[in-house]
Amino acid sequence: MRVAIAGTAVTQFGELWEESFYTLAKRAASVALSKSRIHPQKIDAIFVANMLSGSLLGQNHLGAQVASL
């Protein structure tokens, strides 16, 4: 088995009231995919971190939502 971190991305920090979680997640996913230069169908796993999603969005399992973008 071969394991690698092929692409990463971080969104801007701050009070981004005009941006939705989905917009930020889609932007980060797009950058990470671009950096990885791997076709999306060849990716076996993604990892998503967010400090306040449970409190602010009522959503604790962000990985599945980002994967569906």
Phi and psi in radians as a Rosetta constraint file:
Dihedral C 1 N 2 CA 2 C 2 CIRCULARHARMONIC -1.990 0.35
Dihedral N 2 CA 2 C 2 N 3 CIRCULARHARMONIC 2.261 0.35
Dihedral C 2 N 3 CA 3 C 3 CIRCULARHARMONIC -2.131 0.35
Dihedral N 3 CA 3 C 3 N 4 CIRCULARHARMONIC 2.394 0.35
Dihedral C 3 N 4 CA 4 C 4 CIRCULARHARMONIC -2.663 0.35
Dihedral N 4 CA 4 C 4 N 5 CIRCULARHARMONIC 2.609 0.35
Dihedral C 4 N 5 CA 5 C 5 CIRCULARHARMONIC -1.660 0.35
Dihedral N 5 CA 5 C 5 N 6 CIRCULARHARMONIC 1.897 0.35
Dihedral C 5 N 6 CA 6 C 6 CIRCULARHARMONIC -1.686 0.35
Dihedral N 6 CA 6 C 6 N 7 CIRCULARHARMONIC -0.418 0.35
Dihedral C 6 N 7 CA 7 C 7 CIRCULARHARMONIC -2.789 0.35
Dihedral N 7 CA 7 C 7 N 8 CIRCULARHARMONIC 2.421 0.35
Dihedral C 7 N 8 CA 8 C 8 CIRCULARHARMONIC -2.356 0.35
Dihedral N 8 CA 8 C 8 N 9 CIRCULARHARMONIC 2.801 0.35
Dihedral C 8 N 9 CA 9 C 9 CIRCULARHARMONIC -2.783 0.35
Dihedral N 9 CA 9 C 9 N 10 CIRCULARHARMONIC 2.630 0.35
Dihedral C 9 N 10 CA 10 C 10 CIRCULARHARMONIC -2.301 0.35
Dihedral N 10 CA 10 C 10 N 11 CIRCULARHARMONIC 2.400 0.35
Dihedral C 10 N 11 CA 11 C 11 CIRCULARHARMONIC -1.456 0.35
Dihedral N 11 CA 11 C 11 N 12 CIRCULARHARMONIC 2.913 0.35
Dihedral C 11 N 12 CA 12 C 12 CIRCULARHARMONIC -1.100 0.35
Dihedral N 12 CA 12 C 12 N 13 CIRCULARHARMONIC 2.514 0.35
Dihedral C 12 N 13 CA 13 C 13 CIRCULARHARMONIC -1.658 0.35
Dihedral N 13 CA 13 C 13 N 14 CIRCULARHARMONIC 2.632 0.35
Dihedral C 13 N 14 CA 14 C 14 CIRCULARHARMONIC 2.344 0.35
Dihedral N 14 CA 14 C 14 N 15 CIRCULARHARMONIC -2.992 0.35
Dihedral C 14 N 15 CA 15 C 15 CIRCULARHARMONIC -1.510 0.35
Dihedral N 15 CA 15 C 15 N 16 CIRCULARHARMONIC 1.661 0.35
Dihedral C 15 N 16 CA 16 C 16 CIRCULARHARMONIC -1.858 0.35
Dihedral N 16 CA 16 C 16 N 17 CIRCULARHARMONIC 1.097 0.35
Dihedral C 16 N 17 CA 17 C 17 CIRCULARHARMONIC -1.089 0.35
Dihedral N 17 CA 17 C 17 N 18 CIRCULARHARMONIC -0.471 0.35
Dihedral C 17 N 18 CA 18 C 18 CIRCULARHARMONIC -1.444 0.35
Dihedral N 18 CA 18 C 18 N 19 CIRCULARHARMONIC -0.123 0.35
Dihedral C 18 N 19 CA 19 C 19 CIRCULARHARMONIC -1.838 0.35
Dihedral N 19 CA 19 C 19 N 20 CIRCULARHARMONIC 2.353 0.35
Dihedral C 19 N 20 CA 20 C 20 CIRCULARHARMONIC -1.542 0.35
Dihedral N 20 CA 20 C 20 N 21 CIRCULARHARMONIC 2.848 0.35
Dihedral C 20 N 21 CA 21 C 21 CIRCULARHARMONIC -0.980 0.35
Dihedral N 21 CA 21 C 21 N 22 CIRCULARHARMONIC -0.745 0.35
Dihedral C 21 N 22 CA 22 C 22 CIRCULARHARMONIC -1.149 0.35
Dihedral N 22 CA 22 C 22 N 23 CIRCULARHARMONIC -0.652 0.35
Dihedral C 22 N 23 CA 23 C 23 CIRCULARHARMONIC -1.121 0.35
Dihedral N 23 CA 23 C 23 N 24 CIRCULARHARMONIC -0.803 0.35
Dihedral C 23 N 24 CA 24 C 24 CIRCULARHARMONIC -1.129 0.35
Dihedral N 24 CA 24 C 24 N 25 CIRCULARHARMONIC -0.752 0.35
Dihedral C 24 N 25 CA 25 C 25 CIRCULARHARMONIC -1.129 0.35
Dihedral N 25 CA 25 C 25 N 26 CIRCULARHARMONIC -0.739 0.35
Dihedral C 25 N 26 CA 26 C 26 CIRCULARHARMONIC -1.122 0.35
Dihedral N 26 CA 26 C 26 N 27 CIRCULARHARMONIC -0.702 0.35
Dihedral C 26 N 27 CA 27 C 27 CIRCULARHARMONIC -1.105 0.35
Dihedral N 27 CA 27 C 27 N 28 CIRCULARHARMONIC -0.807 0.35
Dihedral C 27 N 28 CA 28 C 28 CIRCULARHARMONIC -1.129 0.35
Dihedral N 28 CA 28 C 28 N 29 CIRCULARHARMONIC -0.736 0.35
Dihedral C 28 N 29 CA 29 C 29 CIRCULARHARMONIC -1.101 0.35
Dihedral N 29 CA 29 C 29 N 30 CIRCULARHARMONIC -0.699 0.35
Dihedral C 29 N 30 CA 30 C 30 CIRCULARHARMONIC -1.105 0.35
Dihedral N 30 CA 30 C 30 N 31 CIRCULARHARMONIC -0.767 0.35
Dihedral C 30 N 31 CA 31 C 31 CIRCULARHARMONIC -1.134 0.35
Dihedral N 31 CA 31 C 31 N 32 CIRCULARHARMONIC -0.779 0.35
Dihedral C 31 N 32 CA 32 C 32 CIRCULARHARMONIC -1.089 0.35
Dihedral N 32 CA 32 C 32 N 33 CIRCULARHARMONIC -0.736 0.35
Dihedral C 32 N 33 CA 33 C 33 CIRCULARHARMONIC -1.111 0.35
Dihedral N 33 CA 33 C 33 N 34 CIRCULARHARMONIC -0.719 0.35
Dihedral C 33 N 34 CA 34 C 34 CIRCULARHARMONIC -1.101 0.35
Dihedral N 34 CA 34 C 34 N 35 CIRCULARHARMONIC -0.749 0.35
Dihedral C 34 N 35 CA 35 C 35 CIRCULARHARMONIC -1.140 0.35
Dihedral N 35 CA 35 C 35 N 36 CIRCULARHARMONIC -0.615 0.35
Dihedral C 35 N 36 CA 36 C 36 CIRCULARHARMONIC -1.278 0.35
Dihedral N 36 CA 36 C 36 N 37 CIRCULARHARMONIC -0.505 0.35
Dihedral C 36 N 37 CA 37 C 37 CIRCULARHARMONIC 0.964 0.35
Dihedral N 37 CA 37 C 37 N 38 CIRCULARHARMONIC 0.606 0.35
Dihedral C 37 N 38 CA 38 C 38 CIRCULARHARMONIC -2.037 0.35
Dihedral N 38 CA 38 C 38 N 39 CIRCULARHARMONIC 2.443 0.35
Dihedral C 38 N 39 CA 39 C 39 CIRCULARHARMONIC -1.145 0.35
Dihedral N 39 CA 39 C 39 N 40 CIRCULARHARMONIC 2.352 0.35
Dihedral C 39 N 40 CA 40 C 40 CIRCULARHARMONIC -0.906 0.35
Dihedral N 40 CA 40 C 40 N 41 CIRCULARHARMONIC -0.569 0.35
Dihedral C 40 N 41 CA 41 C 41 CIRCULARHARMONIC -1.232 0.35
Dihedral N 41 CA 41 C 41 N 42 CIRCULARHARMONIC -0.249 0.35
Dihedral C 41 N 42 CA 42 C 42 CIRCULARHARMONIC -1.612 0.35
Dihedral N 42 CA 42 C 42 N 43 CIRCULARHARMONIC -0.024 0.35
Dihedral C 42 N 43 CA 43 C 43 CIRCULARHARMONIC -1.512 0.35
Dihedral N 43 CA 43 C 43 N 44 CIRCULARHARMONIC 2.222 0.35
Dihedral C 43 N 44 CA 44 C 44 CIRCULARHARMONIC -1.596 0.35
Dihedral N 44 CA 44 C 44 N 45 CIRCULARHARMONIC -0.480 0.35
Dihedral C 44 N 45 CA 45 C 45 CIRCULARHARMONIC -2.681 0.35
Dihedral N 45 CA 45 C 45 N 46 CIRCULARHARMONIC 2.628 0.35
Dihedral C 45 N 46 CA 46 C 46 CIRCULARHARMONIC -2.273 0.35
Dihedral N 46 CA 46 C 46 N 47 CIRCULARHARMONIC 2.672 0.35
Dihedral C 46 N 47 CA 47 C 47 CIRCULARHARMONIC -2.214 0.35
Dihedral N 47 CA 47 C 47 N 48 CIRCULARHARMONIC 2.288 0.35
Dihedral C 47 N 48 CA 48 C 48 CIRCULARHARMONIC -2.182 0.35
Dihedral N 48 CA 48 C 48 N 49 CIRCULARHARMONIC 2.357 0.35
Dihedral C 48 N 49 CA 49 C 49 CIRCULARHARMONIC -2.210 0.35
Dihedral N 49 CA 49 C 49 N 50 CIRCULARHARMONIC 2.428 0.35
Dihedral C 49 N 50 CA 50 C 50 CIRCULARHARMONIC -2.740 0.35
Dihedral N 50 CA 50 C 50 N 51 CIRCULARHARMONIC 2.247 0.35
Dihedral C 50 N 51 CA 51 C 51 CIRCULARHARMONIC -1.286 0.35
Dihedral N 51 CA 51 C 51 N 52 CIRCULARHARMONIC -0.647 0.35
Dihedral C 51 N 52 CA 52 C 52 CIRCULARHARMONIC -2.080 0.35
Dihedral N 52 CA 52 C 52 N 53 CIRCULARHARMONIC 0.237 0.35
Dihedral C 52 N 53 CA 53 C 53 CIRCULARHARMONIC -1.072 0.35
Dihedral N 53 CA 53 C 53 N 54 CIRCULARHARMONIC -0.638 0.35
Dihedral C 53 N 54 CA 54 C 54 CIRCULARHARMONIC -1.098 0.35
Dihedral N 54 CA 54 C 54 N 55 CIRCULARHARMONIC -0.737 0.35
Dihedral C 54 N 55 CA 55 C 55 CIRCULARHARMONIC -1.328 0.35
Dihedral N 55 CA 55 C 55 N 56 CIRCULARHARMONIC -0.746 0.35
Dihedral C 55 N 56 CA 56 C 56 CIRCULARHARMONIC -1.535 0.35
Dihedral N 56 CA 56 C 56 N 57 CIRCULARHARMONIC -0.607 0.35
Dihedral C 56 N 57 CA 57 C 57 CIRCULARHARMONIC -1.895 0.35
Dihedral N 57 CA 57 C 57 N 58 CIRCULARHARMONIC -0.212 0.35
Dihedral C 57 N 58 CA 58 C 58 CIRCULARHARMONIC 1.208 0.35
Dihedral N 58 CA 58 C 58 N 59 CIRCULARHARMONIC 0.402 0.35
Dihedral C 58 N 59 CA 59 C 59 CIRCULARHARMONIC -2.272 0.35
Dihedral N 59 CA 59 C 59 N 60 CIRCULARHARMONIC 2.009 0.35
Dihedral C 59 N 60 CA 60 C 60 CIRCULARHARMONIC -1.709 0.35
Dihedral N 60 CA 60 C 60 N 61 CIRCULARHARMONIC -0.299 0.35
Dihedral C 60 N 61 CA 61 C 61 CIRCULARHARMONIC -1.915 0.35
Dihedral N 61 CA 61 C 61 N 62 CIRCULARHARMONIC 1.388 0.35
Dihedral C 61 N 62 CA 62 C 62 CIRCULARHARMONIC -1.371 0.35
Dihedral N 62 CA 62 C 62 N 63 CIRCULARHARMONIC -0.455 0.35
Dihedral C 62 N 63 CA 63 C 63 CIRCULARHARMONIC -0.944 0.35
Dihedral N 63 CA 63 C 63 N 64 CIRCULARHARMONIC -0.782 0.35
Dihedral C 63 N 64 CA 64 C 64 CIRCULARHARMONIC -1.155 0.35
Dihedral N 64 CA 64 C 64 N 65 CIRCULARHARMONIC -0.658 0.35
Dihedral C 64 N 65 CA 65 C 65 CIRCULARHARMONIC -1.201 0.35
Dihedral N 65 CA 65 C 65 N 66 CIRCULARHARMONIC -0.721 0.35
Dihedral C 65 N 66 CA 66 C 66 CIRCULARHARMONIC -1.177 0.35
Dihedral N 66 CA 66 C 66 N 67 CIRCULARHARMONIC -0.675 0.35
Dihedral C 66 N 67 CA 67 C 67 CIRCULARHARMONIC -1.095 0.35
Dihedral N 67 CA 67 C 67 N 68 CIRCULARHARMONIC -0.512 0.35
Dihedral C 67 N 68 CA 68 C 68 CIRCULARHARMONIC -1.431 0.35
Dihedral N 68 CA 68 C 68 N 69 CIRCULARHARMONIC -0.165 0.35
